[in-house]
Amino acid sequence: MRHRRLLLLVALSLPFAAGCPSAPRGRPVKMGPTDTGAGSVESERRRLKGSWQLERLQMLSQTGEMLIVQAQGTLTYDDFGNLTMKGTVTGSTDIDPSALNISGRAAIDPDKHTIRIMDVESATPDDRRVDPSIDPKHVRHYEFTGVDELKTTVVDASGKTTASATWKRQS
């Protein structure tokens, strides 16, 4: 008799349980508004987003002088924070083209006007956080010099400028 009551109770409760819609397991977390004002990370990301064409390149030669270098290149920054620079130096064997060829996830510091580029392909998830001791070759100082113009500068560990590129917005 007791067993029958239990079966009857289960049988009667099944239609109610099956008819209930599922609900989220937890409440959504409410976050504060994203700072999009001038000088914020989001503002700088929006200004940087798109494709840029290399207009002018200056690089430090092996003899220690800054030279205007014949070069072609593009810089792209996407919605996901990935930055890619691709370029070629023509007419000079004295110049290291690595300043024009770099890609990875970019961390923007609008206060210091720097972009730190992490190597996404070789990084583990723990290595993707911003490391202040990142190789200076992976740091670009930046400055918007007009509505459609961007200047990036590479500075070595001693603070000396080793390369400077001026970019014009394409899209």
C-alpha positions in Angstrom: 0.0 0.0 0.0 2.7 2.4 0.9 4.6 1.7 -2.3 1.4 2.4 -4.3 1.0 5.8 -2.7 4.6 6.7 -3.5 4.1 5.7 -7.2 0.8 7.6 -7.4 2.5 10.7 -5.9 5.4 10.5 -8.4 3.0 9.9 -11.3 0.9 12.9 -10.4 3.9 15.2 -9.9 5.6 14.4 -13.3 3.3 16.6 -15.5 4.0 19.5 -13.2 7.8 19.0 -13.3 7.9 18.5 -17.0 5.9 21.6 -17.7 8.2 24.0 -15.8 10.5 26.0 -18.0 14.2 25.9 -17.1 15.7 29.0 -15.5 19.2 30.3 -15.2 21.1 28.9 -12.3 22.2 32.3 -11.0 21.4 35.9 -11.3 23.4 38.0 -13.9 26.2 40.0 -12.4 25.6 43.7 -12.7 28.7 45.6 -13.7 29.3 49.3 -13.7 29.3 51.3 -17.0 32.3 51.0 -19.2 34.3 54.2 -19.3 34.2 55.4 -22.8 35.3 59.0 -22.2 38.3 60.7 -23.7 41.5 59.0 -22.6 39.9 55.8 -21.6 41.1 52.4 -22.8 37.8 52.0 -24.8 38.2 55.4 -26.4 41.7 54.6 -27.5 40.7 51.2 -28.8 38.0 52.8 -30.9 40.5 55.4 -32.3 43.0 52.6 -33.1 40.5 50.1 -34.6 40.8 49.6 -38.4 43.6 49.4 -41.0 46.5 51.9 -41.3 48.9 52.3 -44.2 52.6 53.2 -43.5 53.4 56.7 -44.6 56.9 57.2 -43.2 59.5 55.1 -41.3 62.6 56.2 -39.5 64.9 53.6 -38.0 68.2 53.5 -36.1 71.0 52.2 -38.3 73.8 50.0 -37.1 76.0 53.1 -37.0 73.6 54.8 -34.5 71.9 57.4 -36.7 68.2 57.7 -37.4 67.5 57.2 -41.1 64.4 57.7 -43.2 63.8 54.2 -44.6 62.0 53.2 -47.8 59.3 50.8 -46.6 55.8 49.6 -47.1 53.5 48.3 -44.4 50.1 48.0 -42.8 48.9 48.0 -39.3 45.5 46.5 -38.3 43.7 46.5 -35.0 40.5 44.5 -34.6 37.4 44.3 -32.4 39.1 41.6 -30.2 42.2 43.6 -29.3 44.6 41.9 -31.8 47.2 44.1 -33.5 49.1 43.1 -36.6 52.0 45.0 -38.3 53.3 43.7 -41.5 55.9 45.5 -43.6 59.0 45.3 -45.7 62.0 47.5 -45.8 63.4 48.1 -49.3 66.8 49.3 -50.4 68.7 48.9 -47.2 70.5 45.9 -45.8 71.6 47.9 -42.7 68.1 48.0 -41.2 66.3 45.4 -39.0 62.7 45.1 -40.3 61.4 43.5 -37.1 60.0 46.8 -35.9 57.5 46.5 -38.8 56.6 42.8 -38.3 54.8 41.9 -35.1 51.4 40.6 -34.1 49.5 39.5 -31.1 47.0 40.6 -28.4 47.5 44.3 -27.6 47.1 45.8 -24.1 46.7 49.6 -24.4 47.7 52.0 -21.6 46.2 55.3 -22.4 48.0 57.1 -19.6 51.5 56.1 -20.7 50.4 56.0 -24.4 51.8 52.5 -24.9 50.7 49.4 -26.6 52.1 46.1 -25.3 51.9 43.2 -27.7 51.7 39.7 -26.3 52.6 36.7 -28.5 49.3 34.9 -28.5 50.5 31.8 -30.4 53.2 30.9 -27.9 51.6 32.2 -24.7 49.7 30.1 -22.2 46.6 31.7 -20.6 48.7 32.7 -17.6 51.3 34.4 -19.8 48.7 36.7 -21.5 48.4 39.1 -18.6 50.3 42.4 -19.0 53.9 41.9 -17.9 55.8 45.1 -17.2 59.1 43.5 -18.1 57.9 42.6 -21.6 60.6 42.9 -24.3 60.9 46.6 -25.4 60.7 45.4 -29.0 57.0 44.4 -28.2 56.1 47.8 -26.8 55.0 50.7 -29.0 54.5 54.3 -27.8 51.7 55.8 -29.7 50.3 59.2 -30.5 47.4 60.3 -32.6 48.7 63.3 -34.5 45.5 64.0 -36.4 42.1 62.5 -37.1 43.5 60.0 -39.5 47.2 59.9 -38.5 49.0 57.7 -35.9 52.6 57.7 -34.9 54.2 54.7 -33.3 57.7 54.7 -31.7 59.9 51.8 -30.4 62.1 52.7 -27.5 64.9 50.4 -26.2 65.5 49.5 -22.6 67.7 52.6 -22.1 65.0 54.9 -23.4 66.5 55.6 -26.8 64.2 55.7 -29.8 65.1 52.9 -32.3 62.2 53.3 -34.8 59.4 55.7 -35.5 56.5 55.0 -38.0 53.8 57.3 -39.2 50.5 55.6 -40.3 47.5 56.9 -42.2 44.0 55.4 -41.6 42.7 53.3 -44.5 39.4 52.2 -43.0 
